[in-house]
Every structure is written in structure tokens, then in C-alpha cells.
């Protein structure tokens, strides 16, 4: 899962929790999972803006024979 996927999953879980209502224990579980996915989306977004190249290398993301492109940069 990438950052946008985590964000979408958090939104889905929040919708699911809302539709279940306050008295359903599963709603609380959905809220807790949504918190985790929100945090992971935040980490992914932060990682791309600070030390992005290092993060991409540590995460093992390789783009063929090209070097990773940071936001706002062209691939080499």
C-alpha cells in the first residue's frame, strides 16, 4: 500500500464506522484501524517531501534503470 491507498482506506473505514453506529463494537475497531491508516498516509507524504531519495532507496523502490524522481524533479 502506498500513501494514497492508506488515505483511501482510512476514509473507507471512517465511513464504515459511521454507518455502524456508536453502539456497534465493530465501529470502534474501524475507527482504530482508520487511525493507523491515517498515520501511515501521513508518514508516506512526509517521507516524500523530506529526504525523498533516501526514503525511496531504503524502501527498495527501483524504477528500472532510472534513478528515483522526487516530486518536482525529472527522472534521470
C-alpha distances in whole Angstrom, upper triangle without the diagonal:
4,7,8,6,6,10,10,10,12,15,15,15,18,20,20,21,24,25,25,28,29,31,28,26,23,23,23,20,18,19,18,14,14,15,13,10,12,13,9,9,13,12,10,13,15,14,15,18,20,20,17,19,19,15,14,17,16,12,14,13,16,17,20,23,22,21,18,19,19,19,22,23,24,23,25
4,6,5,6,9,10,11,12,15,15,17,19,20,21,22,25,26,27,29,30,32,30,28,25,24,24,22,20,20,19,16,15,16,13,10,12,12,9,8,11,10,7,9,12,11,11,15,16,17,14,16,16,13,12,15,15,11,13,11,14,15,19,22,20,19,16,16,15,15,19,20,21,20,23
4,5,5,6,9,10,11,13,14,15,17,19,20,21,23,25,26,28,28,31,29,27,25,23,23,21,19,18,18,15,13,14,12,9,9,10,7,4,7,8,5,6,10,10,10,12,15,16,13,16,17,13,13,16,16,13,15,14,17,18,21,24,22,20,17,16,15,14,18,19,21,20,24
4,5,5,6,9,10,11,12,14,15,17,18,20,21,23,24,26,27,30,28,27,24,23,23,21,18,18,18,16,13,14,14,10,10,12,10,7,10,11,9,9,12,13,12,15,17,19,16,19,20,17,16,19,19,16,18,16,19,19,22,25,23,22,18,18,16,15,18,20,21,21,25
4,5,5,6,9,10,10,12,14,15,16,18,20,21,23,25,26,28,26,25,22,21,21,19,16,17,17,14,12,14,12,9,10,12,10,8,11,13,10,12,15,15,15,18,20,21,18,21,21,18,17,20,20,16,18,16,19,20,23,26,24,23,20,20,19,18,21,23,24,23,27
4,6,5,6,9,10,10,12,14,15,16,18,20,21,23,24,26,24,22,19,18,18,16,14,14,13,10,9,10,9,5,7,9,6,5,9,10,9,11,13,14,15,17,19,21,18,21,21,17,17,20,19,16,19,18,21,22,25,28,26,25,21,21,20,19,22,24,26,25,28
4,5,5,6,9,10,11,13,14,15,17,19,20,22,23,25,23,23,20,18,18,17,14,13,14,12,9,10,10,6,6,9,8,5,8,11,10,10,13,15,15,17,19,21,19,22,23,19,19,23,22,19,21,20,23,23,27,30,28,26,23,22,20,19,22,24,26,26,29
4,5,5,6,9,10,11,12,14,15,17,19,21,22,25,22,22,19,17,18,17,13,14,15,12,10,12,12,9,9,12,11,9,12,15,13,14,17,18,18,20,23,24,22,25,25,22,21,25,24,21,23,21,24,24,28,31,29,28,24,24,22,21,24,26,27,27,31
4,5,5,6,9,10,10,12,14,15,16,19,20,22,20,19,16,15,15,14,10,11,12,9,7,10,10,7,8,12,11,10,13,15,14,15,18,19,19,22,24,26,23,26,26,22,22,25,24,21,23,22,25,26,29,32,30,29,26,26,24,23,26,28,30,29,33
4,5,5,6,9,10,10,12,14,15,17,18,20,18,18,15,13,13,12,9,8,10,7,4,7,8,5,6,9,10,9,11,14,14,15,17,19,19,21,23,25,23,26,27,23,23,26,25,22,25,24,27,28,31,34,32,31,27,27,25,24,27,29,31,31,34
4,5,5,6,9,10,11,12,14,16,17,20,18,18,16,13,14,14,10,10,12,10,7,10,12,9,9,12,13,11,13,16,16,16,19,21,21,23,25,27,25,28,29,25,26,29,28,25,27,26,29,29,33,36,34,33,29,28,26,24,27,30,31,32,35
4,5,5,6,9,10,11,12,15,17,19,17,17,14,12,14,13,9,10,13,10,8,12,13,10,11,15,15,14,16,19,18,19,22,23,24,26,28,30,28,30,31,27,27,30,29,26,28,27,30,30,33,36,35,34,30,30,28,27,30,32,33,33,37
4,5,5,6,9,10,11,13,14,16,14,14,11,9,10,9,5,7,9,7,6,9,11,9,10,14,14,14,16,19,19,20,22,24,25,26,28,30,28,31,31,28,28,31,29,26,28,28,31,32,35,38,36,35,32,32,30,29,32,34,35,35,39
4,5,5,6,9,10,11,12,15,14,14,11,9,10,10,7,6,9,9,6,9,12,11,10,14,15,15,16,19,20,20,22,24,25,26,28,31,29,32,32,29,29,32,31,28,31,30,33,34,37,40,38,37,33,33,31,29,32,34,36,36,40
4,5,5,6,9,10,13,15,14,15,12,10,12,13,9,9,13,12,10,13,15,14,14,17,18,17,19,22,22,22,25,27,27,29,31,33,32,35,35,31,31,35,34,30,33,32,35,35,38,41,40,39,35,34,33,31,33,36,37,38,41
4,5,5,6,9,11,13,11,12,9,7,10,10,7,9,12,11,10,13,15,14,15,18,19,19,21,23,24,24,27,28,29,31,33,35,33,36,36,32,32,35,34,31,33,32,35,36,39,42,41,40,36,36,34,33,36,38,39,39,43
4,5,5,7,8,10,9,9,7,4,7,8,5,6,10,10,9,12,14,14,15,18,19,19,21,23,24,25,27,29,30,31,33,35,34,37,37,33,33,36,35,32,34,34,37,38,41,44,42,41,38,37,36,34,37,39,41,41,44
4,5,6,8,11,10,12,11,7,10,12,9,9,13,13,12,14,17,17,16,20,21,21,22,25,26,26,28,30,31,32,34,37,35,38,39,35,35,39,37,34,37,36,39,40,43,46,44,43,39,39,37,35,37,40,42,42,46
4,6,9,11,10,12,11,8,12,13,11,12,15,15,14,17,19,19,19,22,24,23,25,28,28,28,31,33,33,35,37,39,38,41,41,37,37,40,39,36,38,37,40,41,44,47,45,45,41,40,39,37,39,42,44,44,47
4,7,8,6,9,8,6,9,11,9,11,14,15,14,17,19,19,20,23,24,24,26,28,29,30,32,34,35,36,38,40,39,42,42,38,38,41,39,36,39,38,41,42,45,48,47,46,42,42,40,39,42,44,46,46,49
4,6,6,9,9,7,9,12,11,11,15,16,15,17,20,20,21,23,25,25,27,29,30,31,33,35,36,37,39,41,40,43,43,39,40,43,41,38,41,40,43,44,47,50,49,48,44,44,42,40,43,45,47,47,51
4,6,8,9,7,8,11,11,11,14,16,15,17,20,21,21,23,25,25,26,29,30,31,32,35,36,37,39,41,40,43,43,39,40,43,41,38,41,41,44,45,48,52,50,49,45,44,42,41,44,46,48,48,52
4,6,9,8,9,12,13,13,15,17,18,19,22,23,23,25,27,28,29,31,33,34,35,37,39,40,41,44,43,46,45,42,42,45,43,40,43,43,46,47,50,54,52,51,47,47,45,44,47,49,51,51,54
4,5,5,7,9,10,11,13,15,16,18,20,21,22,24,25,26,28,30,31,32,34,36,37,39,40,42,41,44,43,39,40,43,40,38,40,40,43,45,48,51,50,48,45,45,43,42,45,47,49,49,52
4,5,5,7,9,10,11,13,15,16,17,19,20,22,24,25,26,28,29,31,32,34,36,37,38,40,39,42,41,37,38,41,38,35,38,38,42,43,46,49,48,47,43,44,42,41,44,46,48,48,51
4,5,5,6,9,10,11,12,14,16,16,18,20,21,22,24,26,27,28,30,32,33,35,36,38,37,39,39,35,36,38,36,33,35,35,39,40,43,46,45,44,41,41,39,38,42,44,45,45,48
4,5,5,6,9,10,10,13,15,15,16,19,20,21,22,24,26,27,28,30,32,33,35,37,35,38,38,34,35,37,35,33,35,35,38,40,43,46,44,43,40,40,38,37,40,42,44,44,47
4,5,5,6,9,10,11,13,14,15,17,19,20,21,23,25,26,27,29,31,32,33,35,34,37,36,33,34,36,34,31,34,34,38,39,42,46,44,43,39,39,37,36,39,42,43,43,46
4,5,5,6,9,10,11,13,14,16,17,18,20,21,23,25,26,27,29,31,32,34,33,35,34,31,31,34,31,29,31,32,35,37,40,43,42,40,37,37,36,35,38,40,42,41,44
4,5,5,6,9,10,11,12,14,15,16,18,20,21,22,24,26,27,29,30,32,31,34,33,29,30,32,30,28,30,30,33,35,38,41,40,38,35,35,33,32,35,38,39,39,42
4,5,5,6,9,10,10,12,14,15,16,18,20,21,22,24,26,27,29,31,30,33,32,28,30,32,30,28,30,30,34,35,38,41,40,38,35,34,32,31,34,37,39,39,42
4,5,5,7,9,10,11,13,14,16,17,19,20,21,23,25,26,27,29,28,31,30,27,28,30,28,25,29,29,32,34,37,40,39,37,33,34,32,31,34,36,38,38,41
4,5,5,6,9,10,11,12,14,15,17,18,20,21,23,25,26,28,26,29,28,24,25,28,26,23,26,26,29,31,34,37,36,34,31,31,29,29,32,34,36,35,38
4,5,5,6,9,10,10,12,14,15,16,18,20,21,23,24,26,25,28,28,24,25,28,26,23,26,25,29,30,33,36,35,33,30,29,28,26,30,32,34,34,37
4,6,5,6,9,10,11,12,14,15,16,18,20,22,22,25,24,27,26,23,24,27,25,22,26,25,29,31,34,37,35,33,29,29,27,26,29,31,34,34,37
4,5,5,6,9,10,11,12,14,15,16,19,20,21,23,22,25,24,20,21,24,21,19,22,22,26,28,31,34,32,30,27,27,25,25,28,30,32,32,35
4,5,5,6,9,10,10,12,14,15,17,19,20,22,20,23,23,19,20,22,21,18,21,20,24,25,29,32,30,28,25,25,23,22,26,28,29,29,32
4,5,5,6,9,10,11,12,14,16,17,18,21,20,23,23,19,20,23,22,19,22,22,25,26,30,32,31,29,25,24,22,21,24,27,29,29,32
4,5,5,6,9,10,10,12,14,16,16,18,18,21,20,17,18,21,19,17,21,21,24,26,29,32,30,28,24,24,21,21,24,26,28,28,31
4,5,5,6,9,10,10,13,15,15,17,16,18,18,14,15,18,16,14,17,17,21,22,26,28,27,24,21,21,19,19,22,24,26,26,28
4,5,5,6,9,10,11,13,15,16,15,18,18,14,15,19,17,15,18,17,20,21,25,28,25,24,20,19,17,16,20,22,24,24,27
4,5,5,6,8,10,11,12,15,14,17,17,14,16,19,18,16,19,19,22,23,27,29,26,24,20,20,17,16,19,21,24,24,27
4,5,5,6,9,10,10,12,12,15,14,11,13,16,14,13,16,16,20,21,25,27,25,22,18,18,16,16,19,21,23,23,26
4,5,5,6,9,10,12,10,13,13,9,10,14,13,11,14,13,16,18,21,24,21,19,15,15,13,13,17,18,20,20,23
4,5,5,7,9,11,10,13,14,11,12,16,15,14,17,15,18,19,23,25,22,20,16,15,12,11,14,16,19,19,22
4,5,5,6,9,9,12,13,10,12,15,15,14,17,16,19,20,24,26,23,20,16,16,12,12,15,17,20,20,23
4,6,5,7,6,9,9,6,9,12,11,10,14,13,16,17,21,22,20,17,13,13,11,11,15,16,18,18,20
4,6,7,4,8,9,7,8,12,12,11,14,12,15,15,19,20,17,15,11,10,7,7,11,12,15,15,17
4,7,6,9,11,10,11,14,15,15,17,16,18,18,22,23,20,17,13,12,8,8,10,12,15,16,19
4,5,9,9,8,11,13,13,14,17,16,18,19,23,23,20,17,14,13,10,11,13,14,17,17,19
4,6,5,6,9,10,11,12,14,14,16,17,21,21,18,14,12,12,9,11,14,13,16,16,17
4,5,5,6,9,10,10,12,11,13,14,18,18,15,12,9,9,6,8,11,11,14,13,15
4,5,5,6,9,10,11,10,11,12,15,15,12,9,7,8,7,10,12,11,13,11,13
4,5,5,6,8,10,10,12,14,17,17,15,11,10,11,10,13,16,15,16,15,16
4,5,5,6,9,9,11,14,17,18,16,13,10,12,10,13,16,15,17,16,17
4,6,5,6,5,8,10,13,14,12,10,7,9,9,12,15,14,15,13,15
4,5,5,6,7,10,13,13,12,9,8,11,12,15,18,16,17,14,15
4,5,8,10,13,16,17,16,13,12,14,14,17,20,19,20,18,19
4,6,9,12,15,17,16,14,11,14,14,16,20,19,20,18,19
4,6,10,12,14,13,12,11,14,15,18,21,19,19,17,18
4,7,9,12,11,10,8,11,12,15,18,17,16,14,15
4,6,8,8,7,7,10,13,16,18,16,15,12,13
4,6,6,7,6,9,12,14,16,14,13,9,10
4,5,8,9,12,15,18,19,17,15,11,11
4,7,9,12,16,19,20,17,14,10,9
4,6,9,12,15,16,13,10,7,6
4,6,10,13,14,11,10,6,6
4,7,10,12,9,9,6,8
4,7,8,6,6,5,8
4,6,5,8,8,11
4,6,8,10,13
4,7,10,13
4,7,9
4,6
4
